[in-house]
Amino acid sequence: MTKIRTAAVIGSGVMGSGIAAHLANVGIPVLLLDMVPTGLLPQEESAGLTLEHPKVRNRLAVNAMDKLKKTNPAPLYSEAFIDRIMPGNLEDDLAKLGNVDWIIEVIVENLQAKQQLISRIEKVWKPGTIVSSNTSGISIHAMIEQASDVFKKHFLGTHFFNPPRYMKLLEVIPSEHTDPAIVSLMTEFCEKKLGKGVVQAKDTPNFIANRIGTYGLLVTLREMLANGYSVEEVDAVTGPAMGRPKSATFRTLDLVGLDTFVHVANNVFGLVDDPGEKEVFDTPAILKTMVEKGWIGEKMGQGFYKKVKSDAGKEIQALDLNSMAYAASRKISSASLEAAKQAKGTSGKLKALLGAKDRYSELAWNILKPVLLYSAAKLDEIADSIVEMDNALKWGFNWDLGPFETWDAIGLKRSVERMEAEGSEVPEWVKAWIAAGNDSFYKNKDGQSFYYLKNEYRGIEARPEMISLAALKQQNKVIRSNSGANLIDIGDGVACLEFQSPNNAIGGDILTMIQQSVDEVRSNYRGLVVANEGKNFCVGANLMLLLMEAQDGEWDEVDGIIRLFQNSMMKLKSLDKPVVAAPHKMTLGGGVEACMPADQIIFSSETYYGLVEVGVGLIPAGGGCKELALRASSLVRDPEVDLQPWINASFETVAMAKVSTSGHDTKRLGYMRPQDTVVINPDHRIYEAKQAVLRMDAAGYTPPAVKKIRVVGETGKAVMQVGAYSMKQGGYISDHDVLIANKLAHVLAGGKVPAGTLVTEQYLLDLEREAFLSLCGELKTQQRMQYMLSKGKPLRN
Ligand code: NAD
């Protein structure tokens, strides 16, 4: 068995349906099975259905699939992928499990139910098929105690996090019987094919992330109760101030559900013997009370927070744990929180917060300290190395730094001294490590990274598919650099252009670097990758600069900015070496235009891609409109065939500022060209882009010939304008939207020329620039820009 081509998911609840969707996302046909209902619903009865009817028998899986299409954020990369999921039930379709390569159990978290299901699976199972459980913390070996030896070899835990498409972590948990070859196969499959960050965990209660993460949440709750902090205070400290998500402690608990959380904590409580550990996992009475009251979080509309709607609008209220009443959520501020906010990087934030010595820095220390000590105490028991522990917490709880990285960030030696001075018990191995002269668990030396493993530093194995620009920069591989961008040597004669401005917005510095990169690559490299490791690939052009020039009426300056943008893109396009762009996450406006000149685009699976300029009262003018017209013209080569449907589609996409919901979804919006592809694992995107460059180079790359563009002309423009007019009549868009849409139609149609006219790229660029400049002079456009800059969302005026 070397490949997983088909799969079956059993249990179509929150996780089962999400996992089935993600398998469908990556092209794996999947059978989704659940129980056969024991009774009819009123609507089934009135439709004359019986318990024997397939519609009733498959109801649970079918309903789960319907829900998948409506869930936000979308579990599917593309709605069409739902067809890759086949619904069924555990009675009529059980035998089909004999025909799949991987069966994953995702039913209720109950050992007996899982054991019973596994014995049913074994009866139809064929050796070679891998079987796994998605349990959150039940013992893997206990589930298969009754199974045959050969079945045991094929069984393991594969623990996805919720939601499976979006959460990076997947814990792979072998039992003592699992065949190591299957562990390797699943690790590779889940990483490469499913795009997950795989961590190997030991078969211990709640594995790694939920063991440490739950401990952390419980000590936070205890500290809060002991020292009278409010819900808002705790969240102000335990969110971005400590390099953790905005949902911090209590919004996270509300999202997870307090009932689920108590269940997860109880699992550890029941399975550990250490009295100190047991005490922490014994959930505080307040949690039990809240669960009894049904205040379990988002799914019941209230938990630690409650959203209240009134005539005055929406209000977020927080629970006061003393009075058990909700009151308007208070904004918390302090010198320590402000210092953390101002500090750069998570390490800087933690140091600033802990160093401030006020009530909030006390709280941060008092919840950080036990988590670090607990992680160190549990190291060998639950994980093979600190790397697994750190990755599990980063990928499963969205922390910026794992516990051992955090320890390094706040100063290992110094913090251990403080812990000991406060009477805390520090694990012997940590003390011995420090006594041996070490002050960190990780270190970099001569371009090589090391981590602590069994009392020595072990080199972190370089993985060719994981190109890290950050590491390459440390290794002095920067070829050129300015305030907004770097050109980095990524090996084998390939250079990578990396944006590094705030939000990776494109300004003069990035454009200059694009031009310099072209010169550099032309003379000295085999090709160019355009990619970066920012939170988002690029949120567009530098709007602030543009707005300032527009408000001052500096039209020559605005004209100069657009010309520089257009010329840079044209220069990139005419480079006689292959160029591959690898966008990820938000890639908007100018970010899209920076990808369009590339010979190939490798979209990360999570790419939200769109020309959204209308949202700020503009149209794309860095070549975006021109590229769309060019694409339509090259797709429809026969001059007798009407171009209009293609241009209309582009017009609609840009006029409505549509953004893709995934890398695959760029196809629906017409942005994906035949040569463009999607890479599922975002960590592999730069490597894949580099490989694409090397392939093109090896095949004897020649740049695309400069082509004339056939346009739809004035008649085509009128068709688009009618579309905009009817949207206005229908009350969907404003007068200003119509003005923008008309300018967009003018550019996409090729201006005042007859249909079928052949024009040059430069001609269309001039039209773009002219339209853009005129829109910059509109007050309503300036208001839209201003609003976007201050509120971060579009104004519809
Ligand atoms: P859920 O309650 O949403 O879904 C469970 C599904 O299993 C339901 O569709 C139910 O009909 C089916 N089911 C229940 N008993 C069954 C049985 N005896 N035989 C066959 N089918 C049965 O639960 P969930 O949240 O999707 O959790 C499923 C599993 O995944 C659990 O083991 C849970 O611990 C684990 N898990 C959950 C999360 C999470 O955040 N919800 C995260 C990671 C892992």
Residues whose N, C-alpha, C, O or C-beta is under 5 A from the ligand:
A	BS01	NAD	G11 S12 G13 V14 M15 G16 D34 M35 V106 I107 V108 E109 A113 N134 T135 S136 F160 F161 N162
